[in-house]
Amino acid sequence: MEARLEAVENSGDVAHLMRDIGARARAAARILALAEPARKVAALRAAAAAVREQARAILQANAEDIDGARRENATPAFIDRLMLDEKRVAALADGIESVAAVRDPVGEVIASWQRPNGLKIERVRTPLGVVAVVYESRPNVTADAGALSIKAGNAVILRGGSESFRSARAIHAAMVQGLVREGLPADALQLVPTRDRAAVGFLLAGLEGMVDVVVPRGGKSLVGRVQAEARVPVFAHLEGVCHVYVHSPADLEMAKKIVLNAKMRRTGVCGAAETLLVDKKLAATHLKPLVAMLIEAGCEVRGDEATRKVDSRVVPASAEDWSTEYLDAIITVGVVDGLNAAIAHIDRYGSHHTDSILTDDHAAAETFLQEVDSAIVLHNASTQFADGGEFGFGGEIGIATGRLHARGPVGAEQLTSFKYRIHGSGQTRPG
């Protein structure tokens, strides 16, 4: 396998390579669409077992990727996104098994009704077909995207970033070994075996009708390029500018616990809080302890005038800070004059990803949940729950912030379309 991949990578004929990948994916998609749920479950469990069996090879490949990133002076946050250890590899395998365990969406009758003429109409879930996933530094996307696509009966084409190239290849090789072991085609899960950037362009163009949807996972520049150039539908979010708003009345200890988790649990994930808003009524009691807690946890705080007054360590916030996705231990903090001001701020500066309100005022919480136009809105919970696994989806292929087809965590169900099945008994339509 390794020799074949290297030969293809060095062939130089990217156009031919990508057309071949697309044709093989389409053929595999036809097989997957008809695969029995039990076979898909067995194949995904075998893929998880193979990841565990190949853990040493995966970690060795990842170590080489980490060395390369450090030579390029990558930031600590970037290294954290890229790095695998024994615990994270085990989590990869656990995630594949979690996807295997969720309900199979293919063939589900979403709705059914009978017309006055006796026709029975059913709306039934069907696979999308071929899913292309373009991602950067996170090796876990290889496993998550592969498992979810297969669960939904789709073939998937993965194009990882050059930074995680070796890690992705090792994970992919293990998963394919498991799929084939249980009778699914190897072409159901393909990894583009070249770092050539032209490969992304061919995927975005749709591979001559072979690709049905593109999912980008990465930074603003990657997602922006995909959204601008794709000629097929895209499930994506451009940024995760997520807010936590502390509204009066709110328990201080609960607020401290949630804010710390929302910002510092994993600073490099798209659900990490980037802005903290505090109700003016709580500024005297809540602002200083929340700011001090963040700073003492190693987080840089950039704040408005009111925030800077409570702690001299706060850095002045620039106009750009309010709409910045840091993906690092940095947060912008400001005081707002009530619920409507908070909602207006989020609408102006947010990215429609994930926003949370912390309050004991249930009427205010309901207003927030109804009026904040984000894919995920929460009451008294951390924004870091913006994750398909936490939703019970087994995992996610990404977070979609658009309004069509899929929104929020994209799990197996969101990777399906539907068709109508109509049962008749000889009906004809009158002239």
DRENDO-1510 file (C-alpha; in Angstrom, 1 decimal, always signed):
<recs>
REC; n; res; u; v; w
REC; 1; MET; +0.0; +0.0; +0.0 .
REC; 2; GLU; +2.7; +2.5; +1.0 .
REC; 3; ALA; +4.7; +1.9; -2.2 .
REC; 4; ARG; +1.6; +2.3; -4.3 .
REC; 5; LEU; +0.7; +5.6; -2.6 .
REC; 6; GLU; +4.2; +7.0; -3.0 .
REC; 7; ALA; +4.1; +6.0; -6.7 .
REC; 8; VAL; +0.8; +7.8; -7.3 .
REC; 9; GLU; +1.9; +10.8; -5.3 .
REC; 10; ASN; +5.0; +11.2; -7.5 .
REC; 11; SER; +3.2; +10.5; -10.8 .
REC; 12; GLY; +2.5; +14.2; -11.4 .
REC; 13; ASP; -0.8; +13.5; -13.2 .
REC; 14; VAL; -3.2; +14.8; -10.6 .
REC; 15; ALA; -6.1; +15.3; -13.0 .
REC; 16; HIS; -6.0; +11.6; -14.0 .
REC; 17; LEU; -5.5; +10.6; -10.3 .
REC; 18; MET; -8.5; +12.5; -9.2 .
REC; 19; ARG; -10.8; +11.3; -12.0 .
REC; 20; ASP; -9.9; +7.7; -11.1 .
REC; 21; ILE; -10.6; +8.4; -7.4 .
REC; 22; GLY; -14.0; +9.9; -8.2 .
REC; 23; ALA; -15.0; +7.0; -10.5 .
REC; 24; ARG; -14.0; +4.4; -7.9 .
REC; 25; ALA; -15.8; +6.3; -5.2 .
REC; 26; ARG; -19.0; +6.4; -7.3 .
REC; 27; ALA; -18.9; +2.7; -7.9 .
REC; 28; ALA; -18.3; +2.0; -4.2 .
REC; 29; ALA; -21.2; +4.4; -3.3 .
REC; 30; ARG; -23.6; +2.2; -5.3 .
REC; 31; ILE; -22.5; -0.8; -3.2 .
REC; 32; LEU; -22.7; +1.0; +0.1 .
REC; 33; ALA; -26.2; +2.4; -0.6 .
REC; 34; LEU; -27.5; -1.2; -0.6 .
REC; 35; ALA; -25.3; -2.5; +2.2 .
REC; 36; GLU; -27.2; -4.1; +5.1 .
REC; 37; PRO; -27.0; -2.1; +8.4 .
REC; 38; ALA; -25.4; -5.1; +10.1 .
REC; 39; ARG; -22.6; -5.3; +7.6 .
REC; 40; LYS; -21.9; -1.6; +8.1 .
REC; 41; VAL; -21.8; -2.1; +11.8 .
REC; 42; ALA; -19.5; -5.0; +11.5 .
REC; 43; ALA; -17.2; -3.2; +9.1 .
REC; 44; LEU; -16.9; -0.1; +11.4 .
REC; 45; ARG; -16.2; -2.3; +14.4 .
REC; 46; ALA; -13.5; -4.0; +12.4 .
REC; 47; ALA; -12.1; -0.6; +11.4 .
REC; 48; ALA; -12.0; +0.4; +15.1 .
REC; 49; ALA; -10.2; -2.8; +16.0 .
REC; 50; ALA; -7.7; -2.2; +13.2 .
REC; 51; VAL; -7.0; +1.3; +14.5 .
REC; 52; ARG; -6.2; -0.2; +17.9 .
REC; 53; GLU; -4.0; -2.9; +16.3 .
REC; 54; GLN; -2.1; -0.3; +14.3 .
REC; 55; ALA; -1.7; +2.2; +17.1 .
REC; 56; ARG; +2.1; +2.0; +17.1 .
REC; 57; ALA; +2.3; +2.7; +13.4 .
REC; 58; ILE; -0.2; +5.6; +13.7 .
REC; 59; LEU; +1.7; +7.2; +16.6 .
REC; 60; GLN; +5.0; +6.8; +14.7 .
REC; 61; ALA; +3.5; +8.6; +11.7 .
REC; 62; ASN; +2.1; +11.3; +13.9 .
REC; 63; ALA; +5.5; +11.8; +15.6 .
REC; 64; GLU; +7.0; +12.5; +12.1 .
REC; 65; ASP; +4.2; +15.0; +11.4 .
REC; 66; ILE; +4.8; +16.7; +14.7 .
REC; 67; ASP; +8.6; +17.0; +14.0 .
REC; 68; GLY; +7.8; +18.6; +10.6 .
REC; 69; ALA; +5.4; +21.1; +12.2 .
REC; 70; ARG; +7.9; +22.1; +14.8 .
REC; 71; ARG; +10.5; +22.6; +12.2 .
REC; 72; GLU; +8.0; +25.0; +10.6 .
REC; 73; ASN; +7.6; +26.8; +13.9 .
REC; 74; ALA; +4.0; +25.9; +14.4 .
REC; 75; THR; +2.2; +27.4; +17.3 .
REC; 76; PRO; +1.4; +25.3; +20.5 .
REC; 77; ALA; -2.3; +25.5; +19.6 .
REC; 78; PHE; -1.6; +24.0; +16.2 .
REC; 79; ILE; +0.6; +21.3; +17.6 .
REC; 80; ASP; -2.2; +20.4; +20.0 .
REC; 81; ARG; -4.6; +20.0; +17.1 .
REC; 82; LEU; -2.2; +17.8; +15.3 .
REC; 83; MET; -0.8; +15.7; +18.1 .
REC; 84; LEU; -1.9; +12.1; +18.8 .
REC; 85; ASP; -1.0; +10.0; +21.9 .
REC; 86; GLU; -2.2; +6.7; +23.1 .
REC; 87; LYS; -5.3; +8.2; +24.7 .
REC; 88; ARG; -6.3; +10.1; +21.6 .
REC; 89; VAL; -5.8; +7.0; +19.3 .
REC; 90; ALA; -7.9; +5.0; +21.7 .
REC; 91; ALA; -10.5; +7.8; +21.4 .
REC; 92; LEU; -10.4; +7.5; +17.6 .
REC; 93; ALA; -11.3; +3.9; +17.9 .
REC; 94; ASP; -13.9; +4.5; +20.5 .
REC; 95; GLY; -15.4; +7.2; +18.2 .
REC; 96; ILE; -15.7; +4.8; +15.3 .
REC; 97; GLU; -17.4; +2.3; +17.5 .
REC; 98; SER; -19.8; +5.0; +18.7 .
REC; 99; VAL; -20.7; +5.7; +15.1 .
REC; 100; ALA; -21.3; +2.0; +14.5 .
REC; 101; ALA; -23.7; +1.9; +17.5 .
REC; 102; VAL; -26.0; +4.8; +16.4 .
REC; 103; ARG; -29.2; +4.1; +14.6 .
REC; 104; ASP; -28.8; +3.5; +10.9 .
REC; 105; PRO; -30.6; +6.4; +9.1 .
REC; 106; VAL; -30.7; +4.8; +5.6 .
REC; 107; GLY; -34.2; +3.5; +4.7 .
REC; 108; GLU; -35.9; +5.3; +7.6 .
REC; 109; VAL; -39.4; +6.4; +6.6 .
REC; 110; ILE; -39.5; +10.0; +7.7 .
REC; 111; ALA; -43.1; +10.6; +6.9 .
REC; 112; SER; -46.0; +8.8; +5.2 .
REC; 113; TRP; -49.5; +9.8; +4.2 .
REC; 114; GLN; -52.3; +8.6; +2.0 .
REC; 115; ARG; -54.0; +10.7; -0.7 .
REC; 116; PRO; -57.7; +10.7; -1.4 .
REC; 117; ASN; -57.1; +8.7; -4.5 .
REC; 118; GLY; -55.6; +5.9; -2.5 .
REC; 119; LEU; -51.9; +6.6; -3.3 .
REC; 120; LYS; -49.7; +6.0; -0.3 .
REC; 121; ILE; -46.6; +8.4; -0.2 .
REC; 122; GLU; -43.5; +7.8; +1.9 .
REC; 123; ARG; -40.5; +10.1; +2.3 .
REC; 124; VAL; -37.5; +7.8; +2.9 .
REC; 125; ARG; -33.9; +8.6; +3.8 .
REC; 126; THR; -31.2; +7.8; +1.2 .
REC; 127; PRO; -27.5; +8.2; +1.1 .
REC; 128; LEU; -26.1; +11.4; -0.4 .
REC; 129; GLY; -23.6; +9.4; -2.6 .
REC; 130; VAL; -20.0; +10.6; -2.6 .
REC; 131; VAL; -18.8; +13.0; +0.2 .
REC; 132; ALA; -15.5; +14.8; -0.2 .
REC; 133; VAL; -13.9; +16.1; +3.0 .
REC; 134; VAL; -11.1; +18.7; +2.8 .
REC; 135; TYR; -9.3; +19.2; +6.1 .
REC; 136; GLU; -6.1; +20.5; +7.7 .
REC; 137; SER; -4.3; +19.6; +10.8 .
REC; 138; ARG; -6.7; +17.3; +12.7 .
REC; 139; PRO; -5.9; +13.6; +12.1 .
REC; 140; ASN; -9.1; +12.6; +13.9 .
REC; 141; VAL; -11.1; +13.9; +11.0 .
REC; 142; THR; -9.9; +10.9; +9.0 .
REC; 143; ALA; -11.6; +8.6; +11.4 .
REC; 144; ASP; -14.7; +10.7; +12.1 .
REC; 145; ALA; -15.5; +11.6; +8.5 .
REC; 146; GLY; -14.8; +8.1; +7.3 .
REC; 147; ALA; -17.0; +6.4; +9.9 .
REC; 148; LEU; -19.9; +8.7; +9.6 .
REC; 149; SER; -20.0; +8.7; +5.8 .
REC; 150; ILE; -20.0; +4.9; +5.7 .
REC; 151; LYS; -22.7; +4.7; +8.4 .
REC; 152; ALA; -24.9; +6.9; +6.1 .
REC; 153; GLY; -24.1; +4.7; +3.1 .
REC; 154; ASN; -21.8; +7.2; +1.4 .
REC; 155; ALA; -18.4; +6.7; -0.2 .
REC; 156; VAL; -16.0; +9.3; +1.1 .
REC; 157; ILE; -12.9; +11.0; -0.4 .
REC; 158; LEU; -10.6; +12.5; +2.2 .
REC; 159; ARG; -8.0; +15.2; +1.4 .
REC; 160; GLY; -6.0; +15.9; +4.5 .
REC; 161; GLY; -3.5; +18.7; +5.0 .
REC; 162; SER; +0.2; +18.3; +4.3 .
REC; 163; GLU; +0.8; +18.8; +8.1 .
REC; 164; SER; -1.1; +15.7; +9.0 .
REC; 165; PHE; -0.3; +13.7; +5.8 .
REC; 166; ARG; +1.5; +10.8; +7.4 .
REC; 167; SER; -1.0; +10.5; +10.3 .
REC; 168; ALA; -4.0; +10.5; +8.0 .
REC; 169; ARG; -2.4; +7.8; +5.8 .
REC; 170; ALA; -1.8; +5.6; +8.8 .
REC; 171; ILE; -5.3; +6.0; +10.1 .
REC; 172; HIS; -6.8; +5.5; +6.7 .
REC; 173; ALA; -4.8; +2.3; +6.0 .
REC; 174; ALA; -6.0; +0.8; +9.3 .
REC; 175; MET; -9.6; +1.6; +8.7 .
REC; 176; VAL; -9.6; +0.3; +5.1 .
REC; 177; GLN; -8.1; -3.0; +6.4 .
REC; 178; GLY; -11.1; -3.3; +8.8 .
REC; 179; LEU; -13.7; -2.5; +6.1 .
REC; 180; VAL; -12.3; -5.0; +3.6 .
REC; 181; ARG; -12.2; -7.6; +6.4 .
REC; 182; GLU; -16.0; -7.4; +6.6 .
REC; 183; GLY; -16.7; -7.3; +2.9 .
REC; 184; LEU; -17.0; -3.5; +2.1 .
REC; 185; PRO; -15.1; -2.1; -0.8 .
REC; 186; ALA; -11.7; -0.5; -0.1 .
REC; 187; ASP; -12.8; +2.4; -2.4 .
REC; 188; ALA; -15.6; +3.3; +0.1 .
REC; 189; LEU; -12.9; +5.2; +2.0 .
REC; 190; GLN; -10.2; +6.9; -0.1 .
REC; 191; LEU; -7.5; +9.3; +0.9 .
REC; 192; VAL; -6.0; +11.5; -1.8 .
REC; 193; PRO; -2.4; +10.3; -1.9 .
REC; 194; THR; -0.8; +13.6; -2.8 .
REC; 195; ARG; +0.1; +16.8; -1.2 .
REC; 196; ASP; -0.4; +18.7; -4.5 .
REC; 197; ARG; -2.8; +21.6; -3.9 .
REC; 198; ALA; -4.4; +21.1; -7.3 .
REC; 199; ALA; -6.2; +18.0; -5.9 .
REC; 200; VAL; -8.4; +20.3; -3.8 .
REC; 201; GLY; -9.4; +22.2; -6.9 .
REC; 202; PHE; -10.5; +19.1; -8.7 .
REC; 203; LEU; -12.6; +18.0; -5.7 .
REC; 204; LEU; -14.3; +21.4; -5.5 .
REC; 205; ALA; -15.1; +21.2; -9.1 .
REC; 206; GLY; -17.0; +18.0; -8.4 .
REC; 207; LEU; -14.8; +15.5; -10.3 .
REC; 208; GLU; -17.1; +15.6; -13.3 .
REC; 209; GLY; -20.2; +14.9; -11.3 .
REC; 210; MET; -18.8; +12.3; -9.1 .
REC; 211; VAL; -18.8; +14.3; -5.8 .
REC; 212; ASP; -22.2; +15.2; -4.3 .
REC; 213; VAL; -21.1; +17.4; -1.3 .
REC; 214; VAL; -17.9; +18.9; +0.1 .
REC; 215; VAL; -17.2; +19.3; +3.8 .
REC; 216; PRO; -14.3; +21.6; +4.7 .
REC; 217; ARG; -12.7; +21.3; +8.2 .
REC; 218; GLY; -10.0; +23.8; +8.9 .
REC; 219; GLY; -9.2; +27.5; +9.3 .
REC; 220; LYS; -10.9; +30.5; +7.8 .
REC; 221; SER; -8.8; +30.6; +4.6 .
REC; 222; LEU; -9.5; +27.0; +3.8 .
REC; 223; VAL; -13.2; +27.2; +4.5 .
REC; 224; GLY; -13.5; +30.5; +2.6 .
REC; 225; ARG; -11.8; +29.0; -0.4 .
REC; 226; VAL; -14.1; +26.0; -0.4 .
REC; 227; GLN; -17.2; +28.1; -0.1 .
REC; 228; ALA; -16.0; +30.5; -2.9 .
REC; 229; GLU; -14.9; +27.9; -5.4 .
REC; 230; ALA; -17.0; +24.8; -4.8 .
REC; 231; ARG; -19.4; +23.8; -7.6 .
REC; 232; VAL; -21.2; +21.3; -5.4 .
REC; 233; PRO; -23.1; +21.9; -2.1 .
REC; 234; VAL; -20.9; +22.6; +0.9 .
REC; 235; PHE; -21.6; +21.8; +4.6 .
REC; 236; ALA; -19.4; +24.3; +6.5 .
REC; 237; HIS; -18.8; +27.0; +9.0 .
REC; 238; LEU; -16.4; +29.8; +8.3 .
REC; 239; GLU; -15.5; +30.6; +11.9 .
REC; 240; GLY; -16.5; +29.6; +15.5 .
REC; 241; VAL; -16.8; +33.0; +17.1 .
REC; 242; CYS; -18.7; +31.6; +20.1 .
REC; 243; HIS; -20.1; +33.7; +23.0 .
REC; 244; VAL; -21.0; +33.1; +26.6 .
REC; 245; TYR; -23.4; +35.7; +28.0 .
REC; 246; VAL; -23.8; +36.0; +31.8 .
REC; 247; HIS; -27.2; +37.5; +32.5 .
REC; 248; SER; -28.7; +38.6; +35.8 .
REC; 249; PRO; -29.5; +36.8; +38.0 .
REC; 250; ALA; -26.8; +34.1; +37.6 .
REC; 251; ASP; -25.0; +32.0; +40.2 .
REC; 252; LEU; -21.4; +33.1; +40.3 .
REC; 253; GLU; -19.9; +29.7; +41.0 .
REC; 254; MET; -21.8; +28.0; +38.2 .
REC; 255; ALA; -20.8; +30.9; +35.8 .
REC; 256; LYS; -17.1; +30.5; +36.8 .
REC; 257; LYS; -17.2; +26.7; +36.2 .
REC; 258; ILE; -18.9; +27.0; +32.8 .
REC; 259; VAL; -16.9; +30.0; +31.5 .
REC; 260; LEU; -13.6; +28.3; +32.4 .
REC; 261; ASN; -14.6; +25.1; +30.6 .
REC; 262; ALA; -16.0; +26.9; +27.6 .
REC; 263; LYS; -12.7; +28.8; +27.1 .
REC; 264; MET; -10.0; +26.6; +28.4 .
REC; 265; ARG; -11.0; +22.9; +28.1 .
REC; 266; ARG; -9.7; +22.8; +24.5 .
REC; 267; THR; -8.8; +26.3; +23.2 .
REC; 268; GLY; -8.3; +25.0; +19.6 .
REC; 269; VAL; -11.8; +23.6; +18.9 .
REC; 270; CYS; -14.4; +25.5; +17.1 .
REC; 271; GLY; -16.8; +25.4; +20.1 .
REC; 272; ALA; -14.4; +27.2; +22.4 .
REC; 273; ALA; -15.7; +30.5; +23.7 .
REC; 274; GLU; -14.0; +33.5; +22.2 .
REC; 275; THR; -16.1; +36.3; +23.8 .
REC; 276; LEU; -17.5; +36.6; +27.3 .
REC; 277; LEU; -20.3; +39.2; +27.8 .
REC; 278; VAL; -21.4; +40.2; +31.3 .
REC; 279; ASP; -24.7; +41.9; +32.1 .
REC; 280; LYS; -24.2; +45.4; +33.4 .
REC; 281; LYS; -26.3; +44.5; +36.5 .
REC; 282; LEU; -23.6; +41.8; +37.4 .
REC; 283; ALA; -20.5; +43.9; +36.7 .
REC; 284; ALA; -20.0; +44.7; +40.3 .
REC; 285; THR; -20.2; +41.1; +41.6 .
REC; 286; HIS; -19.3; +38.8; +38.7 .
REC; 287; LEU; -16.9; +40.6; +36.3 .
REC; 288; LYS; -13.8; +40.8; +38.4 .
REC; 289; PRO; -13.8; +37.2; +39.7 .
REC; 290; LEU; -14.5; +35.8; +36.1 .
REC; 291; VAL; -11.7; +37.9; +34.7 .
REC; 292; ALA; -9.2; +37.0; +37.5 .
REC; 293; MET; -10.1; +33.3; +37.1 .
REC; 294; LEU; -9.4; +33.3; +33.3 .
REC; 295; ILE; -6.1; +35.2; +33.7 .
REC; 296; GLU; -4.9; +32.9; +36.5 .
REC; 297; ALA; -5.8; +29.9; +34.3 .
REC; 298; GLY; -3.3; +31.2; +31.7 .
REC; 299; CYS; -5.8; +33.0; +29.4 .
REC; 300; GLU; -5.1; +36.4; +28.0 .
REC; 301; VAL; -8.1; +38.7; +28.5 .
REC; 302; ARG; -8.8; +41.6; +26.1 .
REC; 303; GLY; -11.5; +43.8; +27.3 .
REC; 304; ASP; -13.5; +47.0; +27.0 .
REC; 305; GLU; -13.1; +49.9; +29.4 .
REC; 306; ALA; -15.3; +48.5; +32.1 .
REC; 307; THR; -13.4; +45.2; +32.0 .
REC; 308; ARG; -10.0; +46.9; +32.1 .
REC; 309; LYS; -11.1; +48.8; +35.2 .
REC; 310; VAL; -11.5; +45.7; +37.3 .
REC; 311; ASP; -8.1; +44.2; +36.5 .
REC; 312; SER; -5.0; +46.0; +35.4 .
REC; 313; ARG; -3.8; +42.8; +33.6 .
REC; 314; VAL; -6.6; +43.1; +31.0 .
REC; 315; VAL; -5.3; +44.2; +27.5 .
REC; 316; PRO; -7.4; +46.8; +25.6 .
REC; 317; ALA; -9.7; +45.1; +23.0 .
REC; 318; SER; -9.4; +46.3; +19.4 .
REC; 319; ALA; -12.3; +46.6; +17.1 .
REC; 320; GLU; -11.2; +43.3; +15.4 .
REC; 321; ASP; -11.1; +41.3; +18.6 .
REC; 322; TRP; -14.8; +41.2; +19.0 .
REC; 323; SER; -15.2; +39.1; +15.8 .
REC; 324; THR; -12.0; +37.1; +16.1 .
REC; 325; GLU; -11.8; +33.3; +16.4 .
REC; 326; TYR; -8.6; +32.9; +18.4 .
REC; 327; LEU; -8.4; +29.1; +18.8 .
REC; 328; ASP; -5.9; +29.9; +21.5 .
REC; 329; ALA; -5.9; +30.9; +25.2 .
REC; 330; ILE; -7.2; +34.4; +24.5 .
REC; 331; ILE; -10.7; +35.8; +25.1 .
REC; 332; THR; -12.5; +39.1; +24.6 .
REC; 333; VAL; -14.6; +40.3; +27.6 .
REC; 334; GLY; -17.2; +43.1; +27.6 .
REC; 335; VAL; -20.1; +44.5; +29.6 .
REC; 336; VAL; -23.5; +44.8; +27.9 .
REC; 337; ASP; -26.6; +46.6; +29.1 .
REC; 338; GLY; -29.1; +43.7; +29.3 .
REC; 339; LEU; -30.4; +40.9; +27.2 .
REC; 340; ASN; -31.3; +42.8; +24.1 .
REC; 341; ALA; -27.8; +44.4; +23.9 .
REC; 342; ALA; -26.2; +41.0; +24.3 .
REC; 343; ILE; -28.3; +39.5; +21.5 .
REC; 344; ALA; -27.5; +42.5; +19.3 .
REC; 345; HIS; -23.8; +42.1; +20.0 .
REC; 346; ILE; -23.9; +38.4; +19.1 .
REC; 347; ASP; -25.8; +39.1; +15.9 .
REC; 348; ARG; -23.2; +41.7; +14.9 .
REC; 349; TYR; -20.0; +40.0; +15.8 .
REC; 350; GLY; -20.8; +36.3; +16.0 .
REC; 351; SER; -20.6; +33.6; +13.3 .
REC; 352; HIS; -23.9; +31.8; +13.9 .
REC; 353; HIS; -22.0; +28.8; +15.4 .
REC; 354; THR; -22.6; +28.3; +19.1 .
REC; 355; ASP; -23.7; +30.8; +21.8 .
REC; 356; SER; -24.7; +30.3; +25.5 .
REC; 357; ILE; -26.6; +32.2; +28.1 .
REC; 358; LEU; -25.9; +31.7; +31.9 .
REC; 359; THR; -28.9; +32.8; +34.0 .
REC; 360; ASP; -31.5; +31.8; +36.5 .
REC; 361; ASP; -34.0; +33.9; +34.6 .
REC; 362; HIS; -35.8; +31.3; +32.5 .
REC; 363; ALA; -37.9; +33.8; +30.6 .
REC; 364; ALA; -34.6; +35.6; +29.5 .
REC; 365; ALA; -33.1; +32.2; +28.6 .
REC; 366; GLU; -36.1; +31.4; +26.4 .
REC; 367; THR; -35.8; +34.7; +24.6 .
REC; 368; PHE; -32.1; +34.1; +24.0 .
REC; 369; LEU; -32.6; +30.6; +22.7 .
REC; 370; GLN; -35.4; +31.9; +20.4 .
REC; 371; GLU; -33.7; +35.1; +19.1 .
REC; 372; VAL; -30.0; +34.2; +18.8 .
REC; 373; ASP; -29.7; +32.9; +15.2 .
REC; 374; SER; -27.0; +30.3; +15.7 .
REC; 375; ALA; -26.8; +26.7; +14.8 .
REC; 376; ILE; -26.4; +25.8; +18.5 .
REC; 377; VAL; -27.8; +27.8; +21.5 .
REC; 378; LEU; -27.4; +26.7; +25.1 .
REC; 379; HIS; -28.7; +27.7; +28.5 .
REC; 380; ASN; -26.5; +27.1; +31.5 .
REC; 381; ALA; -24.0; +24.9; +29.6 .
REC; 382; SER; -20.6; +25.2; +28.1 .
REC; 383; THR; -20.2; +26.0; +24.4 .
REC; 384; GLN; -17.8; +23.1; +24.2 .
REC; 385; PHE; -20.8; +20.8; +23.9 .
REC; 386; ALA; -20.9; +21.8; +20.2 .
REC; 387; ASP; -19.9; +18.3; +19.2 .
REC; 388; GLY; -21.7; +15.5; +17.4 .
REC; 389; GLY; -20.5; +13.0; +20.0 .
REC; 390; GLU; -22.1; +15.0; +22.8 .
REC; 391; PHE; -25.3; +15.2; +20.8 .
REC; 392; GLY; -25.5; +11.4; +20.6 .
REC; 393; PHE; -24.5; +11.3; +16.9 .
REC; 394; GLY; -21.5; +9.1; +17.6 .
REC; 395; GLY; -19.3; +11.8; +16.1 .
REC; 396; GLU; -19.5; +14.6; +13.6 .
REC; 397; ILE; -18.1; +15.4; +10.2 .
REC; 398; GLY; -18.2; +19.1; +11.0 .
REC; 399; ILE; -20.5; +21.9; +12.3 .
REC; 400; ALA; -22.7; +23.4; +9.6 .
REC; 401; THR; -23.8; +27.0; +10.2 .
REC; 402; GLY; -25.8; +27.4; +7.0 .
REC; 403; ARG; -29.6; +27.2; +6.9 .
REC; 404; LEU; -30.1; +24.6; +4.2 .
REC; 405; HIS; -30.2; +20.8; +4.6 .
REC; 406; ALA; -27.9; +20.4; +7.6 .
REC; 407; ARG; -27.3; +22.8; +10.6 .
REC; 408; GLY; -25.2; +22.2; +13.7 .
REC; 409; PRO; -23.2; +18.9; +14.1 .
REC; 410; VAL; -23.3; +16.9; +10.9 .
REC; 411; GLY; -23.7; +13.3; +11.8 .
REC; 412; ALA; -24.8; +10.2; +9.9 .
REC; 413; GLU; -28.4; +11.4; +9.6 .
REC; 414; GLN; -27.4; +14.8; +8.2 .
REC; 415; LEU; -25.3; +12.9; +5.6 .
REC; 416; THR; -28.5; +11.6; +4.0 .
REC; 417; SER; -31.0; +13.0; +1.5 .
REC; 418; PHE; -34.4; +11.5; +0.8 .
REC; 419; LYS; -36.7; +10.2; -1.9 .
REC; 420; TYR; -40.4; +9.6; -2.2 .
REC; 421; ARG; -41.8; +6.1; -2.6 .
REC; 422; ILE; -45.3; +6.0; -3.9 .
REC; 423; HIS; -47.5; +2.8; -3.6 .
REC; 424; GLY; -50.5; +2.6; -5.9 .
REC; 425; SER; -53.2; +0.1; -6.9 .
REC; 426; GLY; -53.7; +1.1; -10.6 .
REC; 427; GLN; -54.3; +4.8; -10.2 .
REC; 428; THR; -54.0; +7.1; -13.2 .
REC; 429; ARG; -54.1; +10.9; -13.2 .
REC; 430; PRO; -57.2; +12.4; -14.8 .
REC; 431; GLY; -56.8; +14.5; -17.9 .
</recs>
